[in-house]
């Protein structure tokens, strides 16, 4: 797994503001990966290897199964405790629909973005007609995919109706709410899909405490 992709997995979906912080270890980030688990658990004998970069400690494992496909799982740590889980795989046309269908079981999409633009899907959901919603979604998606960089961000909430925007729904979210960012990114050689799971309210609290 290239260092560039691992770095992209770390940055995926970080542009959003987090809400009310608090929460603790013991919350599942993704499957059996629990927030706050010590880094010492993820050893070479357990199938992990060191994929740290200059900014973050990381452990990776290959051939991780999700939605019937193989991913590289990338684990990031803050103060040697598990903070974020990302999955990386070569992109193929059938992959995003599988990931989206899996997330749709308990998550709702709240935004779409790339390096230049941001579309607040919460605002759009609550102000646009269904026809206009679909039209803007498709237009933004098409332009971003053409440019080779698109992130869909989901929040584990039952619905987005009744909230003014992304910031409002984040502020109202429970302290251990999960966020998933799905990024499609293309470079000169290939296209990859990155799925990142985090607890934004908890991460936001720790970031504030570091100053």
C-alpha positions as CSV (number, residue, x, y, z in Angstrom):
1,X,0.0,0.0,0.0
2,X,1.5,3.3,-1.1
3,X,2.3,6.0,1.6
4,X,0.3,8.5,-0.5
5,X,-2.9,6.5,-0.2
6,X,-2.4,6.0,3.5
7,X,-1.9,9.7,3.9
8,X,-5.1,10.4,1.9
9,X,-7.0,8.0,4.1
10,X,-6.0,10.0,7.1
11,X,-7.2,13.3,5.5
12,X,-10.5,12.0,4.1
13,X,-13.5,13.9,5.4
14,X,-11.7,16.1,7.8
15,X,-13.2,19.3,6.4
16,X,-16.4,19.0,8.5
17,X,-16.9,20.7,11.9
18,X,-17.6,18.4,14.8
19,X,-20.3,18.7,17.3
20,X,-20.7,18.3,21.1
21,X,-17.6,16.5,22.4
22,X,-17.5,13.8,25.1
23,X,-17.7,10.0,24.8
24,X,-15.2,7.4,25.8
25,X,-13.3,4.2,24.9
26,X,-15.3,1.1,24.3
27,X,-17.3,2.4,21.3
28,X,-17.1,0.5,18.1
29,X,-15.5,2.4,15.2
30,X,-16.1,-0.4,12.7
31,X,-16.8,-4.1,13.2
32,X,-14.5,-5.4,16.0
33,X,-12.3,-2.3,16.0
34,X,-13.0,-0.4,19.2
35,X,-12.1,3.2,19.9
36,X,-9.3,3.5,22.4
37,X,-7.8,0.1,21.9
38,X,-4.0,0.1,22.7
39,X,-1.7,0.0,19.7
40,X,0.2,-3.0,21.3
41,X,-2.7,-5.2,20.4
42,X,-2.0,-4.9,16.6
43,X,1.2,-6.9,16.3
44,X,2.9,-8.5,13.4
45,X,2.0,-11.9,14.8
46,X,-1.7,-10.8,14.6
47,X,-1.3,-9.9,10.9
48,X,-0.5,-6.2,11.2
49,X,2.5,-4.1,9.9
50,X,3.7,-0.6,10.7
51,X,2.4,1.9,8.2
52,X,3.0,5.1,10.2
53,X,3.8,8.4,8.5
54,X,5.4,11.5,9.8
55,X,2.2,12.8,11.4
56,X,0.4,9.7,12.7
57,X,1.1,6.2,14.0
58,X,-0.5,3.6,11.9
59,X,-0.9,-0.2,11.6
60,X,-2.2,-1.9,8.5
61,X,-3.4,-5.4,7.5
62,X,-4.2,-6.6,4.0
63,X,-7.0,-8.8,2.6
64,X,-9.6,-7.4,5.0
65,X,-13.1,-8.5,3.9
66,X,-15.9,-5.9,3.6
67,X,-19.0,-6.1,1.4
68,X,-17.5,-9.2,-0.2
69,X,-14.4,-7.4,-1.4
70,X,-10.8,-7.2,-0.2
71,X,-9.4,-4.0,1.4
72,X,-6.3,-2.9,3.2
73,X,-7.4,-1.8,6.7
74,X,-5.5,1.2,8.0
75,X,-5.6,1.9,11.8
76,X,-4.6,5.3,13.1
77,X,-3.7,6.0,16.7
78,X,-3.8,9.1,19.0
79,X,-1.5,8.8,22.0
80,X,-1.2,5.0,21.2
81,X,-4.9,4.5,21.3
82,X,-7.1,3.6,18.3
83,X,-8.7,6.7,16.9
84,X,-9.7,6.0,13.3
85,X,-10.2,3.1,10.9
86,X,-9.8,3.4,7.1
87,X,-10.3,0.8,4.4
88,X,-8.6,1.2,1.0
89,X,-9.1,-0.7,-2.2
90,X,-8.6,-0.3,-6.0
91,X,-11.7,1.2,-7.4
92,X,-14.0,-0.7,-9.7
93,X,-17.5,0.3,-10.9
94,X,-19.4,-2.2,-8.6
95,X,-17.5,-1.3,-5.4
96,X,-19.1,2.1,-4.4
97,X,-22.7,0.8,-4.8
98,X,-21.8,-2.1,-2.4
99,X,-20.3,0.2,0.1
100,X,-23.1,2.8,-0.2
101,X,-25.7,0.0,0.3
102,X,-23.9,-1.2,3.5
103,X,-23.8,2.3,4.9
104,X,-27.4,3.1,4.1
105,X,-28.5,0.5,6.6
106,X,-27.7,2.8,9.5
107,X,-26.1,6.0,8.1
108,X,-27.5,9.0,6.1
109,X,-25.5,11.1,3.7
110,X,-24.8,14.6,4.9
111,X,-22.4,16.1,2.4
112,X,-20.4,15.7,-0.8
113,X,-17.1,17.5,-1.4
114,X,-13.8,17.7,-3.3
115,X,-10.8,19.9,-3.0
116,X,-12.7,22.9,-4.5
117,X,-16.4,22.5,-3.6
118,X,-18.7,21.4,-0.8
119,X,-22.4,20.5,-1.1
120,X,-24.4,20.4,2.1
121,X,-26.8,17.6,1.6
122,X,-28.7,18.3,4.9
123,X,-29.6,21.8,3.7
124,X,-30.5,20.4,0.3
125,X,-32.7,17.7,1.7
126,X,-34.7,20.2,3.8
127,X,-35.0,23.0,1.2
128,X,-35.1,21.5,-2.3
129,X,-37.8,19.5,-4.1
130,X,-37.0,15.8,-4.7
131,X,-36.4,16.6,-8.4
132,X,-34.0,19.5,-7.6
133,X,-32.2,17.4,-4.9
134,X,-31.5,14.6,-7.4
135,X,-30.5,17.1,-10.1
136,X,-27.9,18.9,-7.8
137,X,-26.6,15.6,-6.5
138,X,-26.0,14.1,-9.9
139,X,-24.5,17.4,-11.2
140,X,-22.0,17.7,-8.3
141,X,-21.2,14.0,-8.4
142,X,-20.5,14.1,-12.2
143,X,-18.3,17.1,-12.0
144,X,-16.3,15.8,-9.1
145,X,-15.8,12.4,-10.6
146,X,-14.6,14.0,-13.8
147,X,-12.0,15.9,-11.8
148,X,-11.0,12.7,-10.1
149,X,-11.7,13.5,-6.5
150,X,-15.0,13.1,-4.6
151,X,-15.9,12.4,-0.9
152,X,-19.3,11.3,0.3
153,X,-19.8,11.8,4.0
154,X,-22.3,9.9,6.1
155,X,-23.5,10.2,9.7
156,X,-25.0,7.4,11.7
157,X,-28.3,9.1,12.4
158,X,-31.9,7.9,11.7
159,X,-32.7,10.9,9.5
160,X,-31.5,14.4,8.4
161,X,-35.0,15.9,8.1
162,X,-35.5,19.0,10.3
163,X,-31.9,20.2,10.5
164,X,-30.7,23.4,8.8
165,X,-27.3,22.2,7.8
166,X,-24.4,19.8,8.5
167,X,-23.2,21.9,11.5
168,X,-26.7,21.8,13.1
169,X,-27.0,18.0,12.8
170,X,-23.5,17.5,14.2
171,X,-24.3,19.7,17.2
172,X,-27.5,17.7,17.9
173,X,-25.8,14.3,17.4
174,X,-25.0,12.0,20.3
175,X,-21.5,12.1,21.7
176,X,-20.4,8.8,20.2
177,X,-22.0,9.2,16.8
178,X,-20.0,7.6,14.0
179,X,-19.1,9.3,10.7
180,X,-18.1,7.5,7.6
181,X,-16.4,9.3,4.7
182,X,-16.1,7.5,1.3
183,X,-13.6,9.0,-1.0
184,X,-12.9,8.2,-4.7
185,X,-9.6,9.6,-5.7
186,X,-7.7,9.2,-9.1
187,X,-4.1,9.8,-9.8
188,X,-2.1,9.3,-13.0
189,X,-1.8,5.5,-12.4
190,X,-5.0,4.3,-10.7
191,X,-8.2,5.1,-8.9
192,X,-8.8,4.1,-5.3
193,X,-11.8,4.0,-2.9
194,X,-11.2,4.9,0.7
195,X,-13.7,4.4,3.5
196,X,-12.9,6.1,6.8
197,X,-14.7,5.6,10.1
198,X,-14.3,8.0,13.0
199,X,-16.0,9.5,16.1
200,X,-15.9,13.2,15.1
201,X,-17.2,14.5,18.4
202,X,-14.6,12.6,20.4
203,X,-11.8,13.5,18.0
204,X,-12.8,17.2,18.1
205,X,-12.6,17.1,21.9
206,X,-9.1,15.7,21.9
207,X,-7.9,18.1,19.2
208,X,-9.1,21.0,21.4
209,X,-7.4,19.6,24.5
210,X,-4.1,19.3,22.6
211,X,-3.7,23.2,22.4
